[in-house]
Amino acid sequence: MAWLPFEDEIAGKIEQLILKYNSEWSGCNEMRHPIVIPDIYHEFFTIEKEDVFDVYVPFTRESWNGRMKACRGIGASLPEEDIGKFDEEHMAMLEETAPRRFDILHYAAMTTMRKK
């Protein structure tokens, strides 16, 4: 499951902000795709069904900010000082561009496999 930055305005803006603070972040530019199944799995399982679908995940400004700080591009990889700067800039951006409660468009992918 991942947000869709090219289709959701808020998700797109946050990606740009994350990249401002961490240009090496590899979790950006997500688009819908099925789950990648490693080749070795096919020796033991058959794919019964693959599904990719959209979900709207509700957030408040505060919960989205917390979600973004937990993102590996921020909380897991930046020093505390930069996380604090990101936090301030992100909250200011949300106050200017997002209502108190909003949804972020995500896609979810599922694959059902059966043992051979």
LINBEL-V251670 format. One line per field, one symbol per residue. ss: DSSP state (~ for helix, > for strand, _ for the rest). phi: phi as a letter, one per 30 degrees, with the letter a starting at -180 (. if undefined). psi: psi as a letter, one per 30 degrees, with the letter a starting at -180 (. if undefined). A space follows every 10 residues. Layout:
ss: ???
phi: ???
psi: ???
This chain:
ss: _>>_____~~ ~~~~~~~~~~ ~_________ ________~~ ~~~_>>>>>> >>>>>>>>>> ~~~~~~~~~~ _________~ ~~~~~~~~~~ ~~~~~~~___ >>>>>>>>>> >>>>>_
phi: .adcddcced dddddddedd dbdcdcccid beadddceee dddcbcdcab bbbcbccdbc eddddddddd eddcddbcde dddddeeddd ddddddcbde baccdbcbbb bcbbdd
psi: klljfffjee eeeeeeeefe fiffkgglhk lkllkkkkef effflkkekk kklkkjkkll eeeeeeeeff kffdefflle eeeeeeeeee eeeeeefkle klkkkllkkk kkkkk.
